[in-house]
Amino acid sequence: MPLPADGKAPLPLDAAQAAQAAGTEGVPAAAPASWYTRLCRAIARGCMWLGIAGIVALICAVTWQVFGRYVLNSTPTWAESLALLLVLYVTMLGTAVGVRDAGHIGLESFLVLAPEALRLKMEYLIQALILIFGAAMAWNCAYLVHSVWTYRLPTLGISEGWKYVPAAVCGALMVLFSIEHLIALAQGREVEPAWQ
């Protein structure tokens, strides 16, 4: 910061002088998040909160089942079916968020060592394959939902199609999040995790 002639308090810098002093002159500022990125982040956060609520409900259902079996000597038959259904929802929502936040186990040692041009092409290929897989998963699970919708889960009294809804939703979310990753790759940036 430049000092005035009398050597007292430093004068304030304008933005250009501050950038020059910090050595960031000519470096473009980070672009604000696009509406699509903000939408995907909001969806991912919503999925995380729904997953947390699902885990709490799952713990309550299993606790009630154990209490009914060993204390009341009357096992509630719906508790086990509800717990299994909740496991599907929590798992599929977590899978979708894991795709967006790159939270899944991956073998990256060869990709990190690859030249930049090859690494970028491989990342495009990986995201395209995830998109295709998500689309196939959404389509086929939606077909399953439709094909078994008239059948009922006897212990819960709801359609059996509800077992396949989370996988269909997960596939659709994987498509949305893969598109976000492809856009980020094209713009030369990374997708920030939903919890940040």
Secondary structure, DSSP 8 states (H G I E B T S, - for coil): ----TTS-S-----HHHHHHHHT-TT--------HHHHHHHHHHHHHHHHHHHHHHHHHHHHHHHHHHHHTSS---HHHHHHHHHHHHHHHHHHHHHHHHTT-S----HHHHHS-HHHHHHHHHHHHHHHHHHHHHHHHHHHHHHHHHTTSEETTTTEEGGGGTHHHHHHHHHHHHHHHHHHHHHHHT-----TT-
